[in-house]
Amino acid sequence: MKINWNYIKGVLLIALVGFLYGFSNHKNNDVKVGEIDIEFEKGENLFMNYQMVNKMLIQNGKPIKNKAKSVIDLHKLESNLLSHPMVENAVIFLTVNGTLKTKIKQRTPIARVITNSESYYIDKQAKRMPLSVNHSERVLIVSGDIEDENFEEIHQLATTILNDDFLKKQIIGVEKMPNKEYILETRIGGQKIILGKIERLNEKFRNLESFYSKTMIDSTINNYTSINLKYNKQVVCTKEVEYGTQ
């Protein structure tokens, strides 16, 4: 009977590869977590710090450093980080030599809400974000009676202001009134801008910019105490009343 050496060589090769793979995998699983490398996206370390993140990298209530790679639940560790209200996204992976790599994207606040009972941020995804002891972001200030159901319209208003160079420089505060209308606070002039409800924003702000362009040229901007944008296709202003003496 003729022996098929090519077949035997193939079987032996497969067995050798399987053995080497199993041996390598076994050795890899025995490697313990050594260094923990935490990286903040774009190198920013603002609202969170390394100690805060490190405290969340725990498994079964214990630190993961010096634990075998085989027992590390990367999915659970990522879930721990993603549950933090300052974290927008997180990725965790282990290197061959046992380094735990953690990449974190922090949330980006676009407005700060200040009420009688609390203060917090609203981020660019219209979600609540707590204040941080590590950093205070200079953003649009929003006051009044704010509920979670108002986040979407505040997000829309803040985003519209931030995307316009003129508005971003001029509007520094927003007040929500009990009738669900909004009043804007300006940096220059001190006029009260009555925006009304969050509707027709582009039209209202175009009217506002046209009004400012005209009144700044003829220096009449300081004659007004309020600028009302509520009405369709017009700007209604209130002039400062001067009282004479007798």
Secondary structure, 3 states (H helix, E strand, C coil): CCCCHHHHHHHHHHHHHHHHHHHHHHHHHHCECCCEEEEEHHHCCCCCCHHHHHHHCEECCEECCCCEHHHCCHHHHHHHHHCCCCEEEEEEEECCCCCEEEEEEECCEEEEEECCCCEEEEECCCCEECCCCCCCCCCEEEEECCCHHHHHHHHHHHHHHHCCHHHHHHEEEEEECCCCCEEEEECCCCCEEEEECCCCHHHHHHHHHHHHHHHHHCCCHHHEEEEECCCCCCCEEEECCCCCCC
